[in-house]
Amino acid sequence: MEHTGPLDLGADEGARLLNTAVDLVVRHARHVAGGPVAPPEPGTGALRAWLAGYDFTGAAAAEDVLEEVVGRLCAWGVHTTHPRYFGLFNPTPTWWGVAGELVAAAFNPQLAAYSHAPAAVEIERHVLGFLAARLGLPAGTQGSFTTGGAEANLTAVIVALTRRFPGYARSGVPGRAVLYASAESHLAWLKIAHMTGLGRDAVRLVPVDARHRLDPAALRELRAADLAAGREPFLLVGTAGTTGGGALDPLPELAELARGWGLHFHVDAAWAGAIALSERLRPLLTGIERADSVTVDAHKWLSAPMGAGMFLTPHAGALAESFHAATSYMPAETDGAPDPYATSVQWSRRFAGLKVFLALAAAGLPAYAEQLERDVRLGELLAARLREEGWKRVNDSPLPVVCVADPHAGAAWHAAVAEHVVTGGGAWVSLVRLAGQPAIRMCVTSHRTGEEDVEALVRALSEARAAAGGAVDAKVRTGETGPDPTLRPGRTGRGS
Ligand SMILES: *Cc1c(COP(=O)(O)O)cnc(C)c1O
């Protein structure tokens, strides 16, 4: 008998459904580049009206539902898999990654306890060990897959607190604990400080130098003032590849300072940590090998589908101390193999590492290195072409994030330019502020991006500049009008 209950479709029907899903995603992959990167927004009302048709009171053909959903995904939303999405580190996933997701979902192994899913846990450990070795971290480095960089950074704070304050586990955060990260760091630190009970004021944002890197002199001053005020610094974060401008903090110097001061040194390399896979680019991360913990997102520059952050630390003992738990219902620990639920933030744990393992195994290291180096060259091409077109680059990074600005124009003018590019459909760019100044940000983030896409972006930007320059009055150019539209997530200031 094929069907055993109301939710069992049977293997034949299941195969048909999965084939439909495959056809739909392949069709999208074939056609996405021919359409706009960001189709016109339907508005929330239209979306909700469509969804109101689904009251779930009866059954429907899953193929039809899938087709309808995929139609809406195609029509409504920013296409992060488009080769001219010059966006926020969201990659076009590799087919290996997508296949890995499918298999992980279907087997649905529970990685909480080692003994429940030894193959899956070992596959993840193997990938984490590979990355740790590429980064130059010591043998015995441990870690876990996370939902993303934010969870990995949260893990770092918990481990750092556990290492520094013996009372943290039982009585919580001492009131005067503070951490340091640059003013250009990822501001998930503020949420993390809130969540851990440190409080947002515990995040001391250190001023940056002219290249948007954490300024060690400013750090020294800030720390001296904190110590004088009775605060207790416990963590120094170096960002390797800031989200806004791709700045690389001076890691060797920060590692030295952290060691001298007894601070936990965390390197947030969520995006740029990927370059550890290229011999040519890896030296840019020098100093990371001295970190007490590291964050890398495979779902950024390693082109994995989302939900693939990674946390690494050489302090296996502190990791176990930070997350230990024991219950009567969890399976007993396997000797020498720590249970993921007792060494990480999550309890139930999906097999996030398979998609990364499969892509690494199938593509191989040289292909990854070639892709990363190619993206860097495309970034250099973009920067050079924009310079020729008279744009002023306002960030200084060897990585393929290019930020340009008109220093005489305000936020509204930059928003108008970005909006023109996005509404034109030919490319997607975003707005950012660097050292408080508005800029237009572009990142080579899809492995399908080529030179012709870079040229198309340069054209779209020049057209947008011409249109914005003519259409707006002097007030807009100096940013005197309207609310500040920078850093708005999603589409660049359009619609909503
Ligand atoms: C993206 C990013 C994060 C957050 O990672 P998520 O995967 O979005 O949770 C943290 N730090 C840096 C430097 C990032 O670029």
The ligand as a MOL file (V3000), in Angstrom:
LIG
                    3D

  0  0  0     0  0            999 V3000
M  V30 BEGIN CTAB
M  V30 COUNTS 15 15 0 0 0
M  V30 BEGIN ATOM
M  V30 1 C 26.4570 39.5930 7.2390 0
M  V30 2 C 27.3130 39.9210 8.3780 0
M  V30 3 C 26.9520 39.5420 9.6680 0
M  V30 4 C 25.6150 38.9210 9.9860 0
M  V30 5 O 25.5060 37.6830 9.3840 0
M  V30 6 P 24.0740 37.0070 9.0970 0
M  V30 7 O 24.4410 35.8070 8.3270 0
M  V30 8 O 23.2880 38.0110 8.3200 0
M  V30 9 O 23.4500 36.7120 10.4140 0
M  V30 10 C 27.8420 39.7900 10.6940 0
M  V30 11 N 29.0200 40.3990 10.4500 0
M  V30 12 C 29.3910 40.8000 9.2260 0
M  V30 13 C 30.7220 41.4370 9.0340 0
M  V30 14 C 28.5440 40.5660 8.1400 0
M  V30 15 O 28.9130 40.9740 6.9200 0
M  V30 END ATOM
M  V30 BEGIN BOND
M  V30 1 1 1 2
M  V30 2 1 2 3
M  V30 3 2 2 14
M  V30 4 1 3 4
M  V30 5 2 3 10
M  V30 6 1 4 5
M  V30 7 1 5 6
M  V30 8 2 6 7
M  V30 9 1 6 8
M  V30 10 1 6 9
M  V30 11 1 10 11
M  V30 12 2 11 12
M  V30 13 1 12 13
M  V30 14 1 12 14
M  V30 15 1 14 15
M  V30 END BOND
M  V30 END CTAB
M  END
